[in-house]
Amino acid sequence: MSMAAEGAASAAAGVAGKPAGPDPWLPRLGRIVSRRRDSRDAWTLEIREQIPQSASFRPGQFNMLTAFGIGEVPISLSGDPAAMDRLIHTIRPVGPVSTALAQMRPGAAIGLRGPFGSGWPLRQAVGGDVLVVAGGLGLAPLRPVLYALLAGRERYGRITLLYGSRSPDDVLFHREIVSWSRRQRIEVHVTVDHAASGWDGHVGVVTTLVPRAQCEPQRTVALVCGPEVMMRLTVAALHAHGIPHEAIYLSMERNMKCALGLCGRCQLQSVLVCRDGPVFRYDRVRGLFAHKEL
């Protein structure tokens, strides 16, 4: 095994998870319970399985969702991991499958496989500060970790959320962000790229919020999710702020088909994003991070 492969394998070993369910190839049947608009173009679906699973998911994992007759796509879980009776997914329609999923109404049948992939490293964060940095829809995969952090609030130091959105209308989970901020158990900073009338918050890219984070860099674990260019710039800003590369974790996105590491569609050199990720420690994959999807 090459050094690059060993590094990738080690990175996966720290946070990787195994698929749940009796048969990871076979979609389980679920029904849409509710559909809610959570930003200008993002919809959140609540799903209940016909035969509920006994195990919960870990923040950062994803399911493969099936719109019957159209196709299947990977969608991150965005709900509370403690709520085992329901599955929450937040979707932005960009293609035929995600569009069909986002348009599903209560009562509609949906297929799902999973959960798959690695989770955010909550155990590594115990006793220190946690800095969560999200861009756009990247808040959805990080929302479960915020639930988990708040549920075990006494185990962590300062918890800070830095969130950047294109505009006020694109801010995801607006009511919850306000609630998190008011509870004073978490420090919240929100910025938008383009302000509108009535917006009195910060304007600028999310990296401009990094200096505002009240954390001790050497005892901080940073969790980052968003568009790839945003994550690249955020890693640079966090490192300049004093946070070591080995304390920065990010969630990578690639086109996935099987979610089991067999088809190779999401391969990046020695790494299969569906199997070894999607959450990676940055210092272990920094050489792969510049490779664009083919």
C-alpha positions as CSV (number, residue, x, y, z in Angstrom):
1,M,0.0,0.0,0.0
2,S,1.3,3.5,-0.9
3,M,1.8,6.2,1.7
4,A,-1.1,8.1,0.1
5,A,-3.3,5.0,0.4
6,E,-2.2,4.4,4.0
7,G,-3.0,8.0,4.9
8,A,-6.4,7.8,3.3
9,A,-7.2,4.5,5.1
10,S,-6.1,6.0,8.4
11,A,-8.3,9.0,7.8
12,A,-11.2,6.8,7.1
13,A,-10.6,4.6,10.2
14,G,-11.0,7.5,12.5
15,V,-14.5,8.4,11.5
16,A,-15.8,5.8,9.0
17,G,-19.1,4.1,9.5
18,K,-20.8,0.9,8.1
19,P,-24.1,0.8,6.3
20,A,-27.1,-0.1,8.4
21,G,-30.1,-2.3,7.5
22,P,-30.5,-5.9,6.5
23,D,-29.5,-5.4,2.9
24,P,-27.7,-2.2,1.9
25,W,-28.6,-2.8,-1.8
26,L,-32.3,-3.0,-1.2
27,P,-34.3,0.2,-0.7
28,R,-36.6,0.2,2.4
29,L,-40.0,1.7,2.0
30,G,-40.9,5.0,3.7
31,R,-43.7,7.6,3.6
32,I,-43.5,11.3,3.5
33,V,-45.0,12.7,6.7
34,S,-44.4,16.4,6.2
35,R,-42.8,18.8,3.7
36,R,-41.5,22.2,4.8
37,R,-39.9,25.0,2.9
38,D,-36.7,26.0,4.8
39,S,-35.2,28.6,2.5
40,R,-36.0,30.1,-0.9
41,D,-35.2,26.9,-2.7
42,A,-34.7,24.2,-0.1
43,W,-37.3,21.8,1.2
44,T,-37.1,19.5,4.3
45,L,-38.9,16.2,4.2
46,E,-39.8,14.1,7.3
47,I,-39.9,10.4,6.5
48,R,-41.2,7.5,8.5
49,E,-40.2,4.0,7.5
50,Q,-42.7,1.3,7.0
51,I,-40.5,-1.0,9.2
52,P,-38.6,1.3,11.6
53,Q,-34.9,0.6,12.1
54,S,-33.6,-0.1,15.6
55,A,-30.4,1.9,15.2
56,S,-29.9,5.6,14.9
57,F,-27.6,7.5,12.5
58,R,-24.5,9.4,13.3
59,P,-24.3,13.2,12.4
60,G,-22.6,13.5,9.1
61,Q,-24.0,10.3,7.5
62,F,-26.3,10.2,4.5
63,N,-29.0,8.0,3.0
64,M,-29.6,7.1,-0.6
65,L,-33.1,8.3,-1.4
66,T,-35.2,6.8,-4.2
67,A,-37.9,8.6,-6.2
68,F,-39.5,5.5,-7.7
69,G,-39.4,5.4,-11.5
70,I,-36.9,8.3,-11.7
71,G,-33.7,7.4,-9.7
72,E,-31.7,7.5,-6.6
73,V,-29.4,10.2,-5.0
74,P,-27.4,10.6,-1.8
75,I,-28.9,13.1,0.6
76,S,-27.4,14.0,4.0
77,L,-29.5,13.4,7.1
78,S,-30.4,16.8,8.6
79,G,-32.5,15.9,11.6
80,D,-32.0,15.1,15.3
81,P,-30.1,11.8,15.7
82,A,-31.9,11.2,19.0
83,A,-35.3,11.1,17.1
84,M,-35.2,7.5,16.0
85,D,-38.8,7.4,14.8
86,R,-38.3,9.8,11.9
87,L,-35.7,10.7,9.3
88,I,-35.2,14.3,8.1
89,H,-33.6,15.2,4.8
90,T,-33.2,18.7,3.4
91,I,-33.1,18.9,-0.4
92,R,-32.3,21.6,-2.9
93,P,-33.7,20.6,-6.4
94,V,-30.9,20.6,-9.0
95,G,-31.6,17.5,-11.1
96,P,-34.5,15.2,-12.0
97,V,-34.2,13.0,-8.9
98,S,-33.7,15.8,-6.3
99,T,-36.5,17.8,-8.0
100,A,-38.9,14.8,-7.8
101,L,-38.0,14.3,-4.1
102,A,-38.4,17.9,-3.2
103,Q,-41.9,17.9,-4.8
104,M,-43.1,14.9,-2.8
105,R,-46.2,15.5,-0.7
106,P,-47.3,13.9,2.6
107,G,-48.3,10.3,2.0
108,A,-46.0,9.7,-1.0
109,A,-43.9,6.6,-1.1
110,I,-40.1,6.9,-1.0
111,G,-37.2,4.4,-1.0
112,L,-34.2,4.7,1.2
113,R,-30.9,2.9,1.8
114,G,-28.5,3.6,4.6
115,P,-27.3,5.3,6.6
116,F,-23.9,5.3,5.0
117,G,-20.5,6.9,5.5
118,S,-18.5,8.5,8.2
119,G,-19.7,10.9,10.9
120,W,-18.4,14.1,12.5
121,P,-15.8,13.4,15.2
122,L,-17.7,14.3,18.3
123,R,-15.5,12.2,20.6
124,Q,-12.4,14.0,19.5
125,A,-14.1,17.3,20.4
126,V,-14.9,16.4,24.0
127,G,-13.3,18.8,26.5
128,G,-12.5,21.4,23.9
129,D,-14.1,24.1,21.8
130,V,-16.1,23.3,18.7
131,L,-16.2,25.6,15.7
132,V,-18.9,24.8,13.1
133,V,-18.6,26.6,9.7
134,A,-21.3,26.1,7.1
135,G,-21.9,27.6,3.7
136,G,-25.3,27.5,2.1
137,L,-26.9,24.0,2.1
138,G,-23.8,22.8,4.0
139,L,-25.7,23.6,7.2
140,A,-28.0,20.6,6.6
141,P,-25.3,17.9,7.2
142,L,-24.1,20.0,10.2
143,R,-27.5,20.5,11.8
144,P,-27.4,17.0,13.4
145,V,-24.1,17.7,15.0
146,L,-25.4,20.9,16.5
147,Y,-28.3,18.9,18.0
148,A,-25.8,16.4,19.4
149,L,-23.5,19.1,20.8
150,L,-26.4,20.9,22.5
151,A,-27.7,17.6,23.9
152,G,-24.4,17.0,25.6
153,R,-23.5,20.6,26.2
154,E,-21.6,20.0,29.4
155,R,-19.0,17.9,27.6
156,Y,-17.7,20.7,25.4
157,G,-16.2,24.2,25.8
158,R,-17.3,27.0,23.6
159,I,-19.6,26.1,20.7
160,T,-19.6,28.5,17.8
161,L,-21.6,28.4,14.5
162,L,-20.4,30.6,11.6
163,Y,-22.9,30.4,8.7
164,G,-22.8,32.1,5.3
165,S,-25.6,32.3,2.8
166,R,-26.1,33.9,-0.6
167,S,-28.9,36.2,0.6
168,P,-31.3,36.6,3.5
169,D,-33.9,34.5,1.6
170,D,-31.4,31.7,1.3
171,V,-30.6,31.4,5.0
172,L,-31.4,27.8,6.0
173,F,-33.3,26.9,9.2
174,H,-33.8,30.6,10.0
175,R,-36.0,30.0,13.0
176,E,-33.7,27.5,14.5
177,I,-30.7,29.8,14.1
178,V,-32.5,32.5,15.9
179,S,-33.5,30.0,18.7
180,W,-29.9,28.7,19.0
181,S,-28.6,32.3,19.3
182,R,-31.2,33.3,21.9
183,R,-30.6,30.2,24.1
184,Q,-27.0,31.5,24.7
185,R,-25.6,28.0,24.8
186,I,-24.0,28.5,21.4
187,E,-22.4,31.5,19.8
188,V,-24.0,32.2,16.3
189,H,-22.7,34.5,13.6
190,V,-24.5,34.7,10.2
191,T,-23.4,36.5,7.1
192,V,-24.8,36.9,3.6
193,D,-23.1,37.6,0.3
194,H,-25.7,40.0,-0.9
195,A,-27.9,42.0,1.5
196,A,-31.5,43.0,1.0
197,S,-33.6,45.8,2.4
198,G,-34.2,45.1,6.1
199,W,-31.1,43.0,6.6
200,D,-29.1,44.4,9.5
201,G,-26.6,41.6,9.8
202,H,-23.1,41.0,8.5
203,V,-22.4,41.1,4.8
204,G,-19.5,39.2,3.3
205,V,-18.2,35.7,2.7
206,V,-18.2,33.3,5.7
207,T,-14.5,33.4,6.1
208,T,-14.8,37.0,7.3
209,L,-16.5,35.7,10.4
210,V,-13.6,33.5,11.5
211,P,-11.9,36.3,13.5
212,R,-15.1,36.7,15.5
213,A,-15.1,33.1,16.8
214,Q,-14.4,33.1,20.5
215,C,-12.4,29.9,20.7
216,E,-9.0,28.7,21.8
217,P,-7.4,27.6,18.5
218,Q,-5.1,24.9,20.0
219,R,-8.1,23.2,21.7
220,T,-10.6,23.7,19.0
221,V,-12.1,21.1,16.6
222,A,-13.5,22.7,13.4
223,L,-16.2,21.1,11.3
224,V,-16.7,22.5,7.8
225,C,-19.3,21.9,5.1
226,G,-20.3,23.9,2.0
227,P,-19.3,24.4,-1.6
228,E,-15.8,23.2,-2.3
229,V,-14.3,26.7,-2.9
230,M,-15.8,27.9,0.3
231,M,-14.3,24.9,2.2
232,R,-10.9,25.5,0.7
233,L,-10.9,29.2,1.7
234,T,-12.3,28.4,5.1
235,V,-9.5,25.9,5.8
236,A,-6.9,28.6,5.0
237,A,-8.7,31.1,7.2
238,L,-9.0,28.6,10.1
239,H,-5.3,27.7,9.8
240,A,-4.3,31.4,9.8
241,H,-6.4,31.7,12.9
242,G,-4.2,29.2,14.6
243,I,-6.3,26.0,14.3
244,P,-4.1,23.0,13.2
245,H,-4.9,21.2,10.0
246,E,-5.3,17.9,12.0
247,A,-8.1,19.5,13.9
248,I,-10.1,20.5,10.8
249,Y,-12.7,18.1,9.4
250,L,-14.7,18.6,6.2
251,S,-17.5,16.9,4.3
252,M,-16.7,16.2,0.7
253,E,-19.3,15.7,-2.0
254,R,-18.9,13.6,-5.1
255,N,-21.4,11.9,-7.5
256,M,-22.3,8.6,-5.8
257,K,-24.1,5.6,-7.2
258,C,-23.7,2.5,-5.1
259,A,-22.8,4.1,-1.7
260,L,-20.9,0.9,-0.9
261,G,-17.5,1.6,-2.4
262,L,-17.9,-0.8,-5.3
263,C,-18.8,1.2,-8.4
264,G,-15.9,3.6,-8.2
265,R,-17.9,6.6,-9.3
266,C,-16.9,8.7,-6.3
267,Q,-13.2,7.7,-6.3
268,L,-10.5,10.2,-5.7
269,Q,-7.2,8.4,-6.2
270,S,-7.1,5.9,-3.3
271,V,-10.2,7.4,-1.6
272,L,-13.8,6.4,-2.2
273,V,-15.9,9.3,-0.8
274,C,-19.0,7.2,-0.1
275,R,-17.1,4.5,1.8
276,D,-14.2,6.4,3.4
277,G,-16.1,9.7,3.8
278,P,-17.9,11.9,3.4
279,V,-16.3,13.3,6.5
280,F,-12.5,13.5,6.3
281,R,-9.7,15.0,8.5
282,Y,-8.2,17.7,6.4
283,D,-4.6,16.9,6.8
284,R,-5.1,13.4,5.6
285,V,-6.8,14.4,2.3
286,R,-5.4,17.9,1.6
287,G,-3.6,16.5,-1.5
288,L,-6.9,15.1,-2.9
289,F,-9.0,18.2,-2.1
290,A,-7.8,20.1,-5.2
291,H,-9.0,17.3,-7.5
292,K,-12.3,18.3,-9.2
293,E,-14.9,15.6,-10.0
294,L,-14.5,14.1,-13.5
